[in-house]
Amino acid sequence: MINRRDTVKLGAGLLALPAVNALAGKTLQTDLIRKAIPASGERIPVIGMGTSRTFDRKGNAESLETLTAVMRAFADGGGTVIDSSPMYGRAEERVGDVLRGMSPRPPVFAATKVWTTGKDKGIAQMQESEQRMGVKPFDLIAVHNLKDWKTHLETLRQWQEEGRVRYVGITTSHGRNHDEFEELMATQKLDFVQFSYNIEDRAAERRLLPLAAEHGIATMINRPFQRGDLFSRARGKPLPPLAQELGCTSWAQFFLKYIAGHPAVTCIIPATAKAKHMADNMGANRGLLPDAQQRAAMQALFEKL
């Protein structure tokens, strides 16, 4: 993972910005930025946490200490939405281990996925996820990469009626199967969709984000940093004045706020195994979100990096 130290050009003093930002002429919000889930109106913090790769670790004391520090930084920053999957190796287990070891246990909005073929296997997998993460009921279970989606959506809707899961959805890891994904968004009753979107990869703006807005579907955004590629572009470059207007103290926050500023984005799930990076990410959970004009300016600035 690319070290962010070279990308952070504004000091900690920016964290003490006054309530009224003289440059922006706007009030910086100290409260968490929350967005509504269209299906219910429930509001969740805009910055969540992914666990792909980062939580796929052995259950030894060293790993648990590291991941507990990550989770604590997440909770201290007001985060609640944790996304995992059976596809992510040991991630679900480690999330469960860490949460069980924390006192008090932080409140979470727990999300996972079903990623197998067949009704019985799907049910067994979801039950195993409950045990691994220590969560029952899950807040959200989504069909991962549309695998056997007809079968699993039928089961999930039954579980939803029975109170065994609160929200259901579908995901695509990195933009594949967009045609089928779009068709399901338009024709199926979904509470959430998950897909990739960031300041460099804006393909979702063409159809996925407008479809989500049109059909009242919450969006969970993965790969917000393009697997670290964005930091390579920004490394050694000073943050622009616009970052300060938005309350950003790092390029990570700049990239996250660009995404969060889109009206159809509900939650973003950056993944990290470093507590200091998690604390940095959570800084994007406060302050101002960019409007359309500011997002266009952010995009133009990025393209010049």
C-alpha positions as CSV (number, residue, x, y, z in Angstrom):
1,M,0.0,0.0,0.0
2,I,1.3,3.4,-0.9
3,N,2.4,5.5,2.1
4,R,0.3,8.6,2.4
5,R,2.9,10.7,4.3
6,D,4.1,12.1,1.0
7,T,0.6,13.1,0.0
8,V,-0.3,15.1,3.1
9,K,0.7,18.7,2.7
10,L,-1.5,20.5,5.2
11,G,-0.7,20.2,8.9
12,A,-2.8,19.3,11.8
13,G,-3.5,22.9,12.4
14,L,-6.2,22.8,9.8
15,L,-8.1,20.5,12.2
16,A,-8.6,23.6,14.4
17,L,-10.3,25.6,11.6
18,P,-12.9,28.0,13.1
19,A,-16.6,27.3,12.7
20,V,-16.8,29.8,9.8
21,N,-14.3,29.3,7.1
22,A,-13.3,32.7,5.8
23,L,-12.1,31.3,2.4
24,A,-15.3,29.5,1.7
25,G,-17.8,31.8,3.5
26,K,-19.6,28.7,4.7
27,T,-20.0,27.0,8.0
28,L,-17.9,23.9,8.6
29,Q,-19.9,21.2,10.2
30,T,-18.4,19.4,13.2
31,D,-21.3,16.8,13.2
32,L,-21.0,13.6,11.2
33,I,-22.0,13.8,7.6
34,R,-24.8,11.3,7.3
35,K,-26.9,10.3,4.2
36,A,-30.3,8.7,4.0
37,I,-31.0,5.2,2.9
38,P,-33.9,5.9,0.4
39,A,-35.8,2.7,1.4
40,S,-36.2,3.7,5.0
41,G,-34.9,7.2,5.6
42,E,-32.4,5.9,8.0
43,R,-29.2,8.0,8.0
44,I,-25.8,6.5,8.0
45,P,-22.3,8.0,8.1
46,V,-21.0,8.7,4.6
47,I,-17.6,7.1,5.4
48,G,-17.6,3.4,6.2
49,M,-15.0,0.7,6.1
50,G,-14.2,-2.1,3.7
51,T,-12.4,-5.3,4.7
52,S,-11.2,-6.8,1.5
53,R,-7.5,-7.8,1.8
54,T,-7.0,-5.6,4.9
55,F,-8.8,-7.9,7.4
56,D,-7.8,-11.2,5.7
57,R,-5.2,-12.0,8.4
58,K,-4.3,-14.7,10.8
59,G,-6.0,-14.6,14.2
60,N,-2.8,-14.2,16.2
61,A,-2.3,-11.6,18.9
62,E,-0.2,-9.3,16.6
63,S,-2.9,-9.2,13.9
64,L,-5.7,-8.7,16.3
65,E,-3.9,-5.8,18.0
66,T,-3.3,-4.1,14.6
67,L,-6.9,-4.6,13.5
68,T,-8.3,-3.5,16.8
69,A,-6.4,-0.2,16.5
70,V,-7.9,0.2,13.0
71,M,-11.4,-0.5,14.3
72,R,-11.0,1.9,17.2
73,A,-9.9,4.7,14.9
74,F,-12.9,3.9,12.8
75,A,-15.3,4.0,15.7
76,D,-13.7,7.1,17.2
77,G,-14.2,8.8,13.9
78,G,-17.9,8.1,14.0
79,G,-17.9,5.2,11.6
80,T,-20.5,2.4,11.8
81,V,-20.8,0.8,8.3
82,I,-18.5,-2.2,8.0
83,D,-18.6,-4.2,4.7
84,S,-17.3,-7.7,4.3
85,S,-17.8,-10.9,2.3
86,P,-17.0,-14.7,2.4
87,M,-15.0,-13.9,-0.7
88,Y,-12.5,-12.0,1.5
89,G,-10.8,-15.0,3.1
90,R,-10.6,-14.6,6.9
91,A,-12.0,-11.0,6.9
92,E,-15.4,-11.8,8.4
93,E,-13.7,-13.8,11.2
94,R,-11.3,-11.1,12.1
95,V,-14.1,-8.4,12.1
96,G,-16.0,-10.6,14.6
97,D,-12.9,-11.3,16.7
98,V,-12.1,-7.6,16.9
99,L,-15.6,-6.5,17.8
100,R,-16.0,-9.2,20.4
101,G,-12.8,-8.1,22.0
102,M,-13.7,-4.4,22.3
103,S,-15.3,-3.0,25.4
104,P,-17.6,-1.3,25.0
105,R,-18.4,-2.9,21.6
106,P,-18.9,0.0,19.2
107,P,-22.2,0.3,17.3
108,V,-22.0,-1.1,13.8
109,F,-24.1,-1.2,10.6
110,A,-22.9,-4.7,9.5
111,A,-22.9,-5.7,5.8
112,T,-21.8,-8.8,4.1
113,K,-22.5,-10.8,0.9
114,V,-23.6,-14.1,-0.3
115,W,-21.3,-15.6,-2.9
116,T,-22.1,-19.2,-3.9
117,T,-24.5,-21.2,-6.0
118,G,-27.7,-22.8,-4.8
119,K,-30.3,-22.0,-2.2
120,D,-29.1,-24.3,0.5
121,K,-25.5,-23.3,0.1
122,G,-26.5,-19.7,0.1
123,I,-28.4,-20.1,3.4
124,A,-25.5,-22.0,4.9
125,Q,-23.0,-19.4,3.9
126,M,-25.0,-16.5,5.3
127,Q,-25.5,-18.4,8.6
128,E,-21.7,-18.9,8.7
129,S,-21.2,-15.2,8.2
130,E,-23.5,-14.5,11.1
131,Q,-21.3,-16.7,13.3
132,R,-18.0,-15.3,12.0
133,M,-18.9,-11.7,12.4
134,G,-21.0,-12.2,15.5
135,V,-23.9,-10.3,13.9
136,K,-27.5,-11.3,13.9
137,P,-29.4,-9.9,12.1
138,F,-27.2,-8.3,9.5
139,D,-28.1,-4.8,8.5
140,L,-27.3,-5.6,4.9
141,I,-26.7,-8.7,2.8
142,A,-26.0,-8.3,-0.9
143,V,-25.5,-10.8,-3.7
144,H,-21.9,-10.6,-4.6
145,N,-21.0,-10.1,-8.2
146,L,-24.6,-11.2,-9.1
147,K,-23.7,-14.9,-8.5
148,D,-26.9,-16.9,-8.7
149,W,-28.8,-13.7,-8.0
150,K,-32.3,-15.0,-8.6
151,T,-32.0,-17.7,-6.0
152,H,-30.3,-15.5,-3.4
153,L,-32.6,-12.5,-3.8
154,E,-35.6,-14.8,-3.2
155,T,-34.0,-16.1,0.0
156,L,-33.0,-12.6,1.1
157,R,-36.5,-11.2,0.6
158,Q,-37.9,-14.0,2.7
159,W,-35.3,-13.3,5.4
160,Q,-36.1,-9.6,5.2
161,E,-39.8,-10.4,5.9
162,E,-38.8,-12.6,8.8
163,G,-36.5,-9.9,10.3
164,R,-33.3,-11.9,9.6
165,V,-31.8,-9.1,7.5
166,R,-32.7,-5.4,7.3
167,Y,-31.7,-4.5,3.8
168,V,-30.8,-6.5,0.6
169,G,-28.8,-5.6,-2.5
170,I,-26.4,-6.6,-5.2
171,T,-22.8,-5.8,-5.8
172,T,-20.1,-5.7,-8.5
173,S,-16.5,-5.7,-7.5
174,H,-15.0,-3.5,-10.1
175,G,-17.4,-2.5,-12.8
176,R,-17.9,-5.8,-14.6
177,N,-21.4,-7.0,-15.7
178,H,-22.7,-3.4,-15.9
179,D,-25.4,-4.2,-18.4
180,E,-27.0,-6.9,-16.3
181,F,-26.4,-4.9,-13.1
182,E,-28.3,-2.0,-14.7
183,E,-31.1,-4.2,-15.7
184,L,-31.5,-5.5,-12.1
185,M,-31.4,-2.0,-10.7
186,A,-34.3,-1.0,-13.0
187,T,-36.4,-4.1,-12.5
188,Q,-35.7,-5.6,-9.0
189,K,-36.6,-4.2,-5.6
190,L,-33.2,-3.4,-4.1
191,D,-32.3,-1.4,-1.0
192,F,-28.6,-1.1,-1.8
193,V,-26.1,-1.5,-4.7
194,Q,-22.3,-1.6,-4.5
195,F,-19.9,-0.7,-7.2
196,S,-16.6,1.2,-7.9
197,Y,-16.5,4.9,-8.3
198,N,-13.7,7.5,-7.8
199,I,-12.3,10.7,-9.2
200,E,-10.4,8.8,-11.9
201,D,-12.9,6.0,-12.6
202,R,-16.2,7.9,-13.2
203,A,-17.9,5.3,-15.4
204,A,-20.7,5.0,-12.7
205,E,-21.8,8.5,-13.4
206,R,-23.2,7.5,-16.8
207,R,-25.8,5.0,-15.7
208,L,-25.4,3.5,-12.3
209,L,-25.6,6.6,-10.1
210,P,-28.5,8.1,-12.1
211,L,-30.3,4.7,-11.9
212,A,-29.8,4.6,-8.2
213,A,-31.3,8.0,-7.8
214,E,-34.2,7.3,-10.1
215,H,-35.2,4.0,-8.3
216,G,-34.4,5.1,-4.8
217,I,-31.5,2.7,-4.2
218,A,-28.7,3.4,-1.7
219,T,-25.2,3.2,-3.0
220,M,-22.1,1.8,-1.3
221,I,-18.9,2.8,-3.2
222,N,-15.8,0.6,-3.3
223,R,-12.3,1.3,-4.6
224,P,-12.5,5.0,-3.8
225,F,-8.7,5.3,-4.2
226,Q,-8.4,3.1,-7.3
227,R,-6.4,0.6,-5.2
228,G,-3.9,3.3,-4.3
229,D,-3.3,4.6,-7.8
230,L,-4.7,8.0,-6.9
231,F,-2.0,8.5,-4.3
232,S,0.7,7.9,-6.9
233,R,-0.8,10.7,-8.9
234,A,-0.9,13.1,-5.9
235,R,2.4,12.1,-4.2
236,G,4.5,15.2,-3.5
237,K,1.8,17.6,-4.7
238,P,0.4,20.3,-2.4
239,L,-3.2,20.3,-1.6
240,P,-5.1,23.0,-3.4
241,P,-6.9,25.8,-1.5
242,L,-10.2,24.2,-2.3
243,A,-9.3,21.3,0.0
244,Q,-9.1,23.8,2.9
245,E,-12.5,25.2,2.0
246,L,-13.9,21.7,2.4
247,G,-12.1,20.9,5.6
248,C,-9.7,18.4,4.0
249,T,-6.3,17.9,5.5
250,S,-5.1,15.2,3.1
251,W,-5.4,13.9,-0.4
252,A,-7.3,10.9,1.0
253,Q,-10.0,13.2,2.4
254,F,-10.0,15.2,-0.9
255,F,-10.7,12.0,-2.9
256,L,-13.3,10.8,-0.5
257,K,-15.2,14.1,-0.4
258,Y,-15.3,14.2,-4.2
259,I,-17.2,11.0,-4.2
260,A,-19.4,11.9,-1.2
261,G,-20.4,15.1,-2.8
262,H,-22.3,13.2,-5.5
263,P,-26.0,13.3,-4.5
264,A,-26.6,9.7,-5.4
265,V,-23.7,8.4,-3.2
266,T,-24.8,7.1,0.2
267,C,-21.7,5.5,1.7
268,I,-18.0,4.9,0.8
269,I,-16.0,2.0,2.1
270,P,-12.3,2.6,1.9
271,A,-10.2,-0.3,3.3
272,T,-7.0,0.0,5.3
273,A,-4.9,-2.0,7.7
274,K,-3.3,1.0,9.3
275,A,-4.9,2.9,12.1
276,K,-3.4,6.3,11.1
277,H,-4.8,5.9,7.6
278,M,-8.2,5.0,9.1
279,A,-8.1,8.1,11.2
280,D,-7.2,10.1,8.1
281,N,-10.1,8.6,6.2
282,M,-12.6,9.4,9.0
283,G,-11.6,13.1,8.7
284,A,-13.8,13.1,5.5
285,N,-16.8,12.3,7.7
286,R,-16.9,15.9,8.8
287,G,-16.8,19.4,7.3
288,L,-18.4,20.4,4.0
289,L,-19.3,18.3,1.0
290,P,-18.5,19.9,-2.4
291,D,-21.3,21.1,-4.5
292,A,-21.5,20.4,-8.3
293,Q,-19.3,23.4,-9.1
294,Q,-16.7,22.4,-6.6
295,R,-16.7,18.8,-7.7
296,A,-16.0,20.0,-11.3
297,A,-13.1,22.1,-9.9
298,M,-11.8,19.1,-8.0
299,Q,-11.9,16.9,-11.1
300,A,-10.0,19.6,-13.1
301,L,-7.4,19.8,-10.4
302,F,-6.9,16.1,-10.4
303,E,-6.5,15.9,-14.1
304,K,-3.6,18.3,-13.9
305,L,-1.7,16.2,-11.4
